[in-house]
């Protein structure tokens, strides 16, 4: 069965939009330099512009008896994650006893917090398939004054930013039951790859690293093959970028507004 979150591969070209505001931390020049050197920072979901993104709902039975009847895989996974050097035959009874002392309301609240913490601990690097989107340039590239880097994933070897997850846009959050939460290896990335359909214009793909929030991961810098300047990119910012990439042989393009419509037109720079 085909996994809709992990198709055969991403589109050949994806883009990373970068703002150029003076109040950015780290400075945009530092962020651009890092990417050109193959260093990719993966923030956690807590740093997203939508703080309610990547928040699945953990559905539990309404009664304590119903939970206890289906808790085995859920508790086994939690025990494995928590036990470290404690033998499993001790960890599972300990975890079972811990849940036996809690009400179904307390368990429910704890599950929601745990899923949110798992999402916030996952490092996420976002890319988009839509370089000609006016909204993307407005929202993620300093109102068209920024730049975008072009990634050609036909050049990517093993590792690096792989795997790339295709974001699905839905009206409702992913719902996980106790059986699914017993297979946490897939739960967090699937939740992180689902967003509200109000964001569908982003056409987003994500590189995700478990427990990687706030970390830098290396990738082959040859994957970056071009730079696109926003329609309002300042001459001094464009000059800095040109000087930085002049020996790399990257394609340079510029966006400009179509004089007869609200569309953007891309042309060589």
C-alpha positions in Angstrom: 0.0 0.0 0.0 1.4 3.4 -1.0 2.1 5.8 1.9 0.6 9.2 1.1 3.1 10.9 3.4 6.1 9.3 1.8 5.6 9.2 -2.0 8.3 7.9 -4.3 10.1 11.2 -4.0 9.7 15.0 -3.8 9.3 17.2 -6.9 12.7 17.7 -8.5 12.8 21.4 -7.3 11.8 22.7 -3.9 12.5 26.2 -2.4 13.5 27.7 0.9 12.3 31.3 1.4 14.4 33.6 3.5 13.6 36.9 5.0 16.1 39.7 5.2 14.9 41.8 8.1 17.5 43.5 10.4 15.7 42.1 13.5 16.2 38.4 12.5 18.2 36.2 14.9 20.5 34.8 13.6 21.0 37.4 10.9 19.8 36.3 7.5 23.3 36.4 6.0 24.4 33.9 8.7 21.4 31.6 7.8 22.2 31.8 4.1 25.9 31.1 4.6 25.0 28.0 6.7 22.7 26.6 4.1 25.2 27.2 1.3 27.7 25.3 3.4 25.3 22.3 3.8 24.3 23.1 7.4 20.6 23.0 8.0 19.0 24.1 11.3 15.9 22.1 12.3 13.7 24.1 14.8 11.0 22.3 16.8 7.3 22.7 16.2 7.1 25.1 19.2 8.9 27.7 17.0 6.5 27.6 14.1 4.5 30.7 13.1 1.3 28.7 13.8 1.8 27.5 17.5 -1.1 25.1 17.0 0.4 23.3 14.1 1.6 19.7 14.5 -0.8 18.9 17.4 -2.5 15.5 17.0 -5.3 14.4 19.2 -4.9 11.3 21.4 -8.3 9.6 21.5 -8.8 7.4 24.5 -11.8 5.3 25.7 -14.2 7.3 27.8 -13.9 4.9 30.8 -11.0 3.7 32.8 -12.1 0.1 32.1 -12.1 0.8 28.4 -8.6 2.2 28.6 -7.3 -0.8 30.6 -8.7 -3.2 28.0 -6.6 -1.5 25.2 -3.6 -0.2 27.1 -1.1 -3.0 26.5 0.7 -1.7 23.4 0.5 1.9 24.6 2.1 1.1 28.0 4.7 -1.2 26.3 5.9 1.7 24.1 6.0 4.1 27.0 7.9 1.6 29.2 10.4 1.0 26.4 11.0 4.8 26.0 11.4 5.4 29.7 13.2 2.3 31.0 16.7 2.9 29.6 18.7 0.5 31.8 15.7 -1.0 33.6 14.7 -4.5 32.3 11.4 -4.6 30.4 9.9 -7.1 32.8 10.2 -4.5 35.6 9.4 -1.4 33.5 6.0 -2.6 32.1 4.5 -3.6 35.5 5.8 -0.3 37.0 4.2 1.7 34.2 0.9 -0.3 34.4 0.8 0.4 38.2 1.4 4.1 37.5 -1.6 4.3 35.2 -3.8 2.3 37.5 -3.6 5.1 40.1 -4.7 7.8 37.6 -8.2 8.8 36.5 -9.1 8.6 32.9 -9.2 12.4 32.8 -5.6 12.6 34.1 -4.5 10.0 31.6 -6.2 11.9 28.8 -4.5 15.2 29.8 -1.1 13.5 30.1 -1.4 11.9 26.6 -2.2 15.2 25.0 0.8 16.8 26.7 3.1 13.9 25.8 2.1 14.1 22.1 2.8 17.8 22.1 6.2 17.4 23.7 7.1 14.7 21.2 6.2 17.1 18.4 8.2 20.0 19.9 11.2 17.7 20.3 11.2 16.8 16.6 13.4 18.9 14.4 11.6 20.2 11.2 13.0 21.9 8.1 10.4 23.2 5.7 10.5 23.6 2.0 7.9 24.7 -0.6 7.1 23.6 -4.2 5.6 27.0 -5.2 8.2 29.6 -6.1 5.7 31.9 -7.9 3.3 32.2 -4.9 2.7 35.8 -4.0 1.6 34.7 -0.5 4.9 32.8 0.1 7.0 35.8 -0.9 4.8 38.0 1.3 4.8 35.8 4.4 8.3 34.2 4.4 10.5 36.5 2.4 10.1 40.0 4.0 7.3 41.1 1.8 9.2 40.2 -1.4 12.4 41.8 -0.2 14.0 38.4 0.6 15.5 35.6 -1.4 14.7 31.9 -2.0 17.2 29.1 -2.5 16.4 26.4 -5.0 17.0 22.8 -4.0 17.4 20.1 -6.6 16.8 16.8 -4.9 17.9 14.8 -8.0 21.4 15.6 -6.6 20.8 14.4 -3.1 22.5 11.2 -2.1 21.6 9.1 0.9 21.1 10.8 4.2 21.1 14.6 4.4 17.6 15.9 4.4 16.0 12.5 3.6 13.3 11.4 4.0 11.2 14.3 2.8 7.6 14.1 4.0 4.8 15.6 1.9 2.5 17.7 4.0 -1.2 16.9 3.9 -3.8 19.6 4.4 -6.9 18.6 6.4 -9.8 20.3 8.1 -9.3 18.2 11.3 -6.3 17.1 13.4 -4.9 13.6 13.1 -6.6 11.3 15.7 -4.5 8.6 17.4 -6.0 5.8 19.4 -4.2 3.7 22.0 -3.2 1.1 19.5 -1.6 3.6 17.2 0.2 5.3 20.1 1.8 1.9 20.7 3.7 2.5 17.4 5.3 5.9 18.2 7.9 5.5 15.5 5.5 6.7 12.8 3.1 8.7 14.9 5.1 11.9 15.4 6.2 12.4 11.8 2.7 11.7 10.4 1.3 14.2 12.8 3.9 16.8 11.8 3.1 16.1 8.2 -0.5 17.1 8.6 -1.6 20.8 8.8 -4.8 22.8 8.6 -6.1 23.2 5.0 -5.8 27.0 5.5 -2.1 26.5 4.8 -2.5 24.5 1.6 -1.1 27.4 -0.5 2.4 26.5 0.9 2.7 23.2 -1.0 5.0 22.2 1.8 7.5 19.3 2.2 9.4 18.6 5.4 12.6 17.1 6.5 12.1 15.7 10.1 14.6 14.5 12.6 13.3 12.7 15.7 14.6 14.3 18.9 16.4 16.8 16.6 14.7 20.1 17.6 17.3 22.9 17.8 20.0 20.9 16.1 22.0 21.4 12.9 22.1 18.6 10.3 24.5 18.3 7.4 23.5 17.8 3.8 25.2 17.9 0.4 25.4 21.6 -0.5 25.4 20.7 -4.2 21.7 20.2 -3.7 21.3 24.0 -3.8 21.4 25.0 -7.4 20.0 28.5 -7.6 19.0 31.7 -5.9 15.8 33.7 -6.7 15.7 37.4 -5.7 12.4 38.8 -4.5 10.7 41.6 -6.5 11.6 44.1 -3.7 15.1 42.8 -2.9 17.3 45.7 -2.1 20.3 46.3 -4.4 22.8 46.0 -1.5 21.3 42.7 -0.4 21.4 41.4 -4.0 25.0 42.5 -4.3 25.9 40.7 -1.1 24.3 37.4 -2.3 25.9 37.7 -5.8 29.3 38.1 -4.2 28.7 35.2 -1.9 27.7 32.7 -4.6 29.7 34.0 -7.6 32.2 31.1 -7.6 29.5 28.4 -7.1 27.9 28.5 -10.6 24.4 28.9 -9.2 21.5 30.0 -11.4 20.3 33.5 -10.5 16.7 34.6 -11.1 14.4 37.4 -10.1 10.7 37.7 -9.5 8.8 40.7 -10.8 5.1 41.6 -10.8 3.2 41.0 -13.9 2.1 44.5 -15.2 -1.4 43.2 -16.3 -2.2 40.8 -13.5 -1.5 40.1 -9.8 0.8 37.2 -10.8 4.6 37.0 -10.4 6.9 36.4 -13.3 10.3 34.8 -12.9 13.2 35.7 -15.2 17.0 35.5 -15.3 18.8 38.0 -13.0 
